[in-house]
Amino acid sequence: MDVVEVIRQRKSIRAFRPDPVPREVLSEIVELALRAPSWANTQPWELAVVAGAKLEAIKEALSKPDGAGSLPDFPGPEEFPEPYKVRFQNLAAGMSEAAKKGRRGKQVGEWYLQWPRLYGAPAVIYILIDRSFCEQRSGLNVYAVFDCGLLAQNIMLLAADRGLGTIVQAQAVHSPNVVRRILGIPDSKMILVGMAIGYPDWDHPINQFRSDREPAERVVEWYGFD
Ligand SMILES: Cc1cc2nc3c(=O)[nH]c(=O)nc-3n(C[C@H](O)[C@H](O)[C@H](O)COP(=O)(O)O)c2cc1C
């Protein structure tokens, strides 16, 4: 696929087939994705690619009622002032509508409970940043986080190009201590996001949903173009 096509096609996948993704495929994706730019080429990221028994242990731990055993390393937004609130609400409404459609509509409730199991994904890629670089005297090193976003998008586009689905999941890191404990990652590594990755279950109604976007004229101002 060319880059235009892959950008058009990529979307968050919220129902995966159980088929494992071969290590070679994941390895090629992450190696290419590491070409992402970063502040002064500092490459602030480290990746933990997880599948098999380790991933199952994480899913089990997140599924327990006390799975939220620690605060996220990176707190999410506290408030959604307009226009962000309505966008958030539109997303929730659109997803729940899509999930109700089709023969499998009654699986909606069941589907929603799948988030601690990463929507059934057979692998997850965690993006880590060393605490020494991320927590600076003046506060959070936002450019390290920004750089990791560029890496994440590379991963998602490369995955889509290979017929794989992805979703960045803040939910996957709401208990970073759980992930650190199971993978033996030291506290000095902050866990930014988890990206579930696998082959999409295209028959699942939730995957029929496509999020919308503000039109460019609402969010782009042009200067000096007479
Ligand atoms: C930082 C970040 C965190 C996200 N966390 C979650 C999450 O916890 N659960 C979820 O279902 N989707 C999550 N998403 C996916 C967004 O909801 C999704 O990207 C957005 O609705 C746009 O849809 P699209 O990715 O299909 O284009 C997250 C996305 C980002 C970038």
PDBQT file of the ligand as one rigid body, heavy atoms in Angstrom, charges set to zero:
ROOT
HETATM    1  C1  LIG A 301      -2.901   8.018  23.617  1.00  0.00    +0.000 C 
HETATM    2  C2  LIG A 301      -4.112   7.214  23.178  1.00  0.00    +0.000 A 
HETATM    3  C3  LIG A 301      -4.772   6.427  24.106  1.00  0.00    +0.000 A 
HETATM    4  C4  LIG A 301      -5.876   5.659  23.725  1.00  0.00    +0.000 A 
HETATM    5  N1  LIG A 301      -6.478   4.845  24.644  1.00  0.00    +0.000 NA
HETATM    6  C5  LIG A 301      -7.529   4.074  24.263  1.00  0.00    +0.000 A 
HETATM    7  C6  LIG A 301      -8.137   3.185  25.188  1.00  0.00    +0.000 A 
HETATM    8  O1  LIG A 301      -7.708   3.064  26.341  1.00  0.00    +0.000 OA
HETATM    9  N2  LIG A 301      -9.189   2.446  24.765  1.00  0.00    +0.000 N 
HETATM   10  C7  LIG A 301      -9.683   2.526  23.497  1.00  0.00    +0.000 A 
HETATM   11  O2  LIG A 301     -10.648   1.821  23.178  1.00  0.00    +0.000 OA
HETATM   12  N3  LIG A 301      -9.116   3.366  22.580  1.00  0.00    +0.000 NA
HETATM   13  C8  LIG A 301      -8.056   4.127  22.932  1.00  0.00    +0.000 A 
HETATM   14  N4  LIG A 301      -7.440   4.951  22.020  1.00  0.00    +0.000 N 
HETATM   15  C9  LIG A 301      -7.909   4.969  20.629  1.00  0.00    +0.000 C 
HETATM   16  C10 LIG A 301      -8.677   6.257  20.294  1.00  0.00    +0.000 C 
HETATM   17  O3  LIG A 301      -9.964   6.208  20.860  1.00  0.00    +0.000 OA
HETATM   18  C11 LIG A 301      -8.731   6.399  18.757  1.00  0.00    +0.000 C 
HETATM   19  O4  LIG A 301      -7.436   6.574  18.263  1.00  0.00    +0.000 OA
HETATM   20  C12 LIG A 301      -9.597   7.575  18.320  1.00  0.00    +0.000 C 
HETATM   21  O5  LIG A 301     -10.932   7.376  18.688  1.00  0.00    +0.000 OA
HETATM   22  C13 LIG A 301      -9.520   7.787  16.810  1.00  0.00    +0.000 C 
HETATM   23  O6  LIG A 301      -9.961   6.635  16.129  1.00  0.00    +0.000 OA
HETATM   24  P1  LIG A 301      -9.054   5.832  15.104  1.00  0.00    +0.000 P 
HETATM   25  O7  LIG A 301      -7.777   5.441  15.810  1.00  0.00    +0.000 OA
HETATM   26  O8  LIG A 301      -9.880   4.625  14.735  1.00  0.00    +0.000 OA
HETATM   27  O9  LIG A 301      -8.774   6.722  13.935  1.00  0.00    +0.000 OA
HETATM   28  C14 LIG A 301      -6.329   5.707  22.381  1.00  0.00    +0.000 A 
HETATM   29  C15 LIG A 301      -5.633   6.485  21.451  1.00  0.00    +0.000 A 
HETATM   30  C16 LIG A 301      -4.537   7.211  21.829  1.00  0.00    +0.000 A 
HETATM   31  C17 LIG A 301      -3.770   8.004  20.771  1.00  0.00    +0.000 C 
ENDROOT
TORSDOF 0
